[in-house]
Structures are given as structure tokens and as C-alpha cells.
């Protein structure tokens, strides 16, 4: 999920005209609203773990998000073998990434799980760079992860391992999403991959959630989580990228782990230790360092890129 960034803020919209109301909101405020919405979705999802479990919650989020994308993009199901294979593998990565993220959240604070997972695409971006300095940023991120896992206990170790698995899937999404995007322009490929990812997660979700998944209240809650994690961030971030460069956007996005930790503190009353706070800060600084070290053209953003990290933005979103 590599991103090409520009060094300046663009004053003119990249395309289209925003609604008058949202267009009057400063871009940093819109970005903040989008990130807070995403982390509220994660925090509310965690509140439902006691009722259906993290695997079932994953199915609800992916399923509702896939449904919205399929209705919006209406992709053709007539795919050649190469395209179908790429979509299938991407769907597996989506399922693995989201399952591992929620399973890690069940064992550790939201901010910690998010930060460790984010290290996957960050490492891919750093190691794919030809600049030695970017590799040092990857080392800094690794040190930050070590501090994040410095809490001991079986739950802490298992949570860290699962979060690292999330990082692997998140990092694998880098080339997979680029390949699907090249084969299926627009959001149709993501919609199909998201639907297949839902099917991949379905056995674990049904086994864990059982009949609770048919509860109207649970379904409504799951739909709300999917919308908080998708619709609101889509709207805010699309408008933000009309007004700022991808560099500014990426730097703002790198603050999301800190926002996740703050939202979890306010909603779930989760706290992290001073060492974990230092580790989180190290990963955030490393993310900003990698983004600032990249040069290129601004990214174009579409309405599909919030459920999972976009390959054009380092994959640093969640």
C-alpha cells in the first residue's frame, strides 16, 4: 500500500463540488471527525464482544460494508481466471486482517492493537523504499511494537501475536490491492473481495455468535458499527483530499493510533502504560517519517477505501 505524496497543500478541489455544509468545515476538522468515527466504530464493536464475540462482530462489519459496496458499485460477476484469483486472495487477506484485529482488540487495548497492526503496511512501505532513512523508520516502528508488547502475561502475549498476524495480513494487502485495482478499476474489485472475505470469516462468526447473529438488536448494532467505520469516514476523507495534498492527509492519518487510544479511554475506560504510550508514539513518528520521505503525485481517492487500508495511502488507515 504505497502512497505517492506531494509537498504542498492544494487549494482547489480535485474533482466535484462538495455539499455547501461540509465544504465550509476546515479540512483538519473533517479529518478528525472521520478518524474519531472510525475509532468509535471499533470501540462500539468491542462493547458487543460479550454478546457475539469478536469473530461474529467481524462478520457483521464486513457483511454490512460489503452489502453497501456491492449495491453502490454493482460489479460484474463475469471475471476471468486471473482476476477471480486476485479477488479471492484479496478477500482472504481482508478476512484475516479484520478477524485478527478484532481478536487482538479482545485481548489488548484498542490503541495498542491498532498501532501494532499498522506496522505491517508501514514496514512494507519502508522496506520498498530505496532510502536508507526509511528503513531506519521501520526499525523505530519495531522498537515501538516491542514497547507496546511489554506488558507480560498470557493474554498480553497472545494479543500481541494476533496483532502481529493482523500486521502481516495488512502488509499483504499492499500488493494484493494494487493488483486487484489494476485488473478491476473502480470499487468493484474491493466490493467483491469484501464479499468473499465475509464468506471466509462466516464459519468462525457463526460458530462463535450462533443464534445471536439473528437478533435484530445485534444486527442493528453491527450495521451502526459498519457505517461508523465506513460511511462517515468516506465522506469526510473524500472531501479532505479535495483540499489538501496526500502528504498532509497522510501525516494527519498517522495520528489515528493516538486517537484510537483516546477514544478507547473515553468510551471503554481503557488505559495504556507509559511504556506502551512511548511505543505508540514511536510508531506514529515512524509513520510520519515514511510518509514525509515519499515524493510523488497526490492520490485520488474513491468511496471504497475506508473499510480497509488503501494501497495508495501506505495502508496506514484502519
N, C-alpha and C positions, 0 to 999 in steps of 0.2 A: 504494500500500500504506500507507494512513494508519492510524494507531493512535490510539484514544482511551484515555487513561491516567488513573488515579486517583492521588491523592497519598498514600494510606495503604496499609499492609500489611494484608491481610485475614487474620484468624486462622482463620476457619472454611473448610472445603473448599467449593469452588464446586459440587461435584457428585460423587457417588460416594464410595466409600471406597477409599483406596489399600491395596495389599497391606501387611501389617504390616511386612515388612522394609524396603521402600523408604520407607514412611511415617515410619520412625524416622530417616531420613537428613535432615540440615538442608537446607533449600531451596537456599541458595547452593552447597552441595556438589553437589547434584543438577544444578544448572545448569552448574556447572563440568564435571561428568562428561559432560553432553550436548555441550557445546562442544568439549571435548577429543576426544570420539568423532568428531564431525564433521570436525575438522581432521586426525585420524588417518586418516579415510577419504580426505581429499584428498591427504595425504602418501603413503599407500599407493598411491593411484591414480597418482600421479606416478612412483612406482617401476616401474609397469608400462608407462609410456610407451615405454620402449625396446623392448618386446616387441610391442605392438599399436598404439601411438600414441595421442595424446590424443582423436582423433575416435572411434576404436574403443572407448576406455575410456568415453567419454560414452555410447555406445550401450549398453554393458554396465550402467552405473549406472542410466540411465533405464529400460532394459528390465526389469531385475530389480525396480526400485522400482515401475514401472507394473504389473508382474505381481502384486506383493503388494497394491497398492491395488485392482486390479480384483477379486482374489479376496475381499478384505475387504468392499468396498462393493457389488460386483455391480451396477453401474449399468445401466439400460436403454439399449439402442441405438436406441430409437424416440425420436428428437429432432425437434422442428420445425426449420424452416429457420433461424430466428433463433438458437436455442440451438446448433444444429450449427455455425453460422458462428462464434459466440463461442468455442466449444470449440476449433475449428480454429485460430483466430487465437492463442488462448492457447497451444495446442500449439506453434505456430511460435515464440512468444516463449520458451517453455521450452527448446526445442531450441537456439535461438540463444544464450540466456543460458548454458546449460551447455557448449555447444561452445566459445563464446568464453572461458569461464572456464578450461577445461582447456587450450585453445590458448595462453592467456596464461600459465598456470602452466608450460607447457613452455619459456617464454622469460624468465620472471622468477620471483623467489621467491614462494612461496605466499602469504605475508602481504601482499605488495605487490599481487598480483593480486586478492586478496580485498578489500582496502581500496579499490582503485580501483573495482571492481565495485559495492561497497556504496554508493558515492557516487551512483549512479543513483537508487535509491529515496529516499535521503536528500535529494537535490535536489528530487525531486518533492514530498516531504513538506514541505520548507521553503518552496518556491515556492507551494504550495497554501495555505499559512497566510496569514492576514491580518496577522500580526505582523511588523513590520519587523525585529525582532531575529532572527526565524527566517531571514530572507533573509541576514542577516549570517553566520549559521551556515553557510549554503550557500557564501558567499564563503570562509569559513575552510576548508571542505572542499575547495574548488577550489584554494586555496593549498597544502593538504596534498597534493593529487594532483600539482601541479606539482613539489613536492619529491620525491615518490615516483618521478617520471619523470626525475629529474635524475641520470642515470647514463650517458647518451650511448651511442653505438654503434648499429648497425642492429638488433641483437637487442633492445636496450632500447627503442628507438623503436617497433618493430613490436609488442613485447609490450604497451607502453602503449596503443597504438592498439587492439589487440584487447581489452584490458581495458576501455577506454572503450566499445567496442562492447558488451561484456558489461553495462556500466553502463546503456547505452541500452535493451537488452532487459530488464534487471532493472527499470528505471524504467517501461517499457511494461507490465510485469506488474502494475503498480499498478491502473490502471483495468480491465484485462482480467480479472484475477482477481476483482475486485469484481463485474463484470458476470456472469461465469460463476457465482459464488456466489449471486447473486440469482436467476438462472434455474434453477439446479440446487442446491438446498440439500443440505448434507452434503458428503461427499467424492467423490461420483460424478462431478461435473464435472472435478475435478482428476485423477481416475483416467483418464478418457477423454482429457483433454488431455495427460497424461503419455504415454499410449499413442501418441497421434498425434505427439507430439514425438519419441518413439523412432523412428517411421517417417520423420520428417523428417531425423533425424540418421543414419539407416541407410545411405544411399548413401555418405556420407563415411566412415562407420565401416567398411563393407565394403571400400571402396577402399583404405583405409589398413591395416586389420587383416588382411583376407583370410582365409586358412585358419586363422590363429592364433586367430580367434574361436571355432573349434570345438574348441580344445584344452581338455580337461577341467580342467587346472590353471588356465588363464586364466579359464575360466568360474567356477570356484570362487573365485578371487581377486576377480573382478568382483562376484560375489554378496556376498562379505565386505565389499567397499567400499560397496555399496549398503546393506547392513544397518548398517554403522558410521555411514553418513551419514543413515540414516533411523530404523531401529527403536529403537536405543539413545537417540538424541536425543528421539524422540517420547515415549518412556516417561518420561524424566527431566523434560522440559519440561512435559508434561501435569500431572505431579504438582507441579512447581514453581508453575505458575499456579493450582493449587488453594489455595496457601498464601500467595502474595504478590500484590500489585497489579501491573497491567500496567506501571505506571511503574517499579517495582523490576525487573521482568522485563526491560523494555526497556533500562534502564541496564546491567544485567548483560550483556545480549546485545551491547551496543555494545563490549564488551571483546573480542569474538571475533577481530577482526583481530590484536590483540596475542597472543592465544592461538594463532592460526594461525601467526604468525611464530615463536613459541616452539616449537611442535610441529615446524615445519619445520626449525628449528635442531637439535633433538634427534634427529629421525628422518632428515632429509635432509642435515644439516650445512649448511643454507643460512644465510647471514648477509646482513644488510642494512646499508647505510651509515648514518652518523649523520644525514645529511640525510633519508634515507628513514625512519629511525626518528622523526624530528621530524614528517615528513609523515603517518606513520601515527597519531601521537599527535594531530595536528590534526584528522584525520577522526574519530577516536574522540571527542574533545571536542565536535566539531560534532554528532555523532550524539546524544550525551548532552544537549547543549543543545536540540536539536529535540524530543527526547522529553520533557524536563522542561518545555518550553514548551507542550505539548499537554495539554488538560484534557478529561475525559470519563469514560465508564464503563469498567470493566475489560473486557478482551476475554474471549471464550470461546474456548477452543482445542480443536480436534479432532485426531484422529490423522493428518491428511493434510498437515500444514503444515510438514514439515521438509525435504522434498526440494527445495523452492523456497521463497523468502521468502513469508511470509503477508502478505496485504494488510492485515491488522489489526494488524500489528506493524512498520509502516514499511518492511517488506521488508528489514530490516537483518540478516537471517539468511542463512546460506549452507550 
